[in-house]
Amino acid sequence: MNRFLRIVPDYQATMAVTVTILYLTLFPQPLGDEEFPMFPGADKVVHAIMFGTLAGALIFDRWHEGRPFSWKGAAFCAIVATAAGGLIELLQQWMALGRGCDIYDFLADAAGALLAIPVTRKWWKVKSEK
C-alpha cells in the first residue's frame, strides 16, 4: 500500500473528490431520469458523506506531503470543505438549473466535514501503530 501511495501525485485524491462533487451537485440530473427510492433526509446524509470525503481527502493529501496529523491542519481542511459546500449551494441558486440553495444541505456539508476530523485522526493512529 505504501508503494502505491508514493506514486499517487500530490492532491490527486482531492481533485478526484472535487470533480465528483461538482458533477453531482451542479448538474441538473447527474444520475439521469431514474428515481431512486430514498428515506427522508437521505440527501442530507449524501451531502455529509460527500463533504466529509472532501475534508478527508484534503487531510490525506497533507499527510501525503509528509506533514504529520495536527488538529489545526485538520480543522483548516474541514473549514475549506465547508466553504466549498457553501459556495456550491450559492452556485446552485445562481445557475438556476433546477437546483436550489438549501441551508440544511450546507449544514450537512459542515457536519460531514467536521466528522472527518476524528475519523481521519483514528485512521492516523491505527496507521502509525503498524
Disulfide bonds with the S-S distance in Angstrom:
none
